[in-house]
Amino acid sequence: MRTNPFAIRDEKLIVDGQEIITDQEGYIQNMDDWSESFAVAQAAKEGLELTDEHWDVIRYIRDYYEEHCVQAEVRKMIKYFAKLWGPERGNNHHLHDLFPYGGPQKQGNRLAGIRRTKGEH
């Protein structure tokens, strides 16, 4: 299943010796190709080293998508992570600090192997 039918070009990311196809922004083209190794490789390509907090968000995004078949809204993420981490870190500012290239809705979805957000350019 392609994540971006309007992709300008496909790119290849080598993950565990296999080529994984992404669009030009790094969104995986076949969601079934996702693995934790993909997230690590894509994060490295974006200059991001994944921490436990990143993995908490990535797993939340994947679990939410699996359960609801849509991306989690940021306000739902904030509510969830405010309970998990407390209000000092479970907030919009901290989530965007974790994912500086588009926040949890763009960079988080990209690393979690989830489609582009509806209406995203």
N, C-alpha and C positions, 0 to 999 in steps of 0.2 A: 504494500500500500504506500503510495507516494505521499509525502507530507506537504509538498509544495508543488502543485501542478504548474505554477507560474515561475518555477526556478529558471534562472538565466542559464545556469550550468550546473552540472554535477561535479562533485569533487570526491576524492577517495581518501579515506583515512585507514591506515593499516592498524588493525587491532588483533593481537594474538596471531599474527601472520596472515590474516584475512583482510581483504579489501571491503570496507564498509562505505557505502555510497551516501553522501550527504549533499544538500544543496550548497550554494555558494556561501551561506551563512552558518553552515554546520549542523543544520537540522537533518537528522537521520531520515533517509528516504523510505526505508522499510522498517517499521517499528519492531518487527519480529527479530531484526538484527541487533537490537539493543542488548548490551551486557554491562556489568559494572566496569569491565575493562574499556568499553567504549566511552563511558563517562570519564574515566581517568585520562584516556588519550585525548578526547575532545577538550577537556579542561586544560590539559598541558598545552594543547595547541592555542588555547585562549589565554595562556599565561596564568592559570589558576591552579593552585595545589589544593586538593580536596581535603577538608577536615571532617571531623565527626558531625559538626553542625551542617556542613554541605550535604553529607550523606543523609542526615535527618530530613532535610528539605527534599532531596532527590527521591527518597523512599516515600515521603508523604505525597509528592506529586504523582509518582507512579501508582501508589495504592489508591489515591483519589480517582485517577483516571480509570483504573481497572474497575473500581466500584461504580462510578457514575458515567463513564464514557465521555466525559468532557474534562477540560482543564480546570483545576482549582482556581477560584478567584483569589486575588491577593488578600482581600479582607477575611476570607475564610482561613487562609494560611496564617495571617496575623493572630486571629483568635486562637487557633490551634497552638501556635508556637508561644503565645503569651502564657498559655497554661503550662506548656512543657518547659519552657526556659525562664519564665517570669517576664514581667513587663519591660525590664531593662534591655533585654535582648529579643524578646518576642514582639518586635514592632517593625513597621515598614522600613524605617531607616536602617536597622540592622540587617534585614533581609536584603536590602539593596547594597549594603556594604559587603555581604557575603557573595553576591552575584553582581559585580560592578558593571558588567556589560549587558544591561537590559533587565536587571532585577530577576526575581524568581519567575516571572511570567515569560521572559524571553530566554535568558541564559539558563535558568533553572529547568525550564521545559526542554531546552536544547540538550542539556546534559542528561536529563532523565529520558531522552528518546521519545518525547511527546511532540505531537504536531505543533506547528506554528499556531499562535493564538489567533482566534478569529479576528479579521480586520487588520492584522499586523502587516506592516509594509515590508 
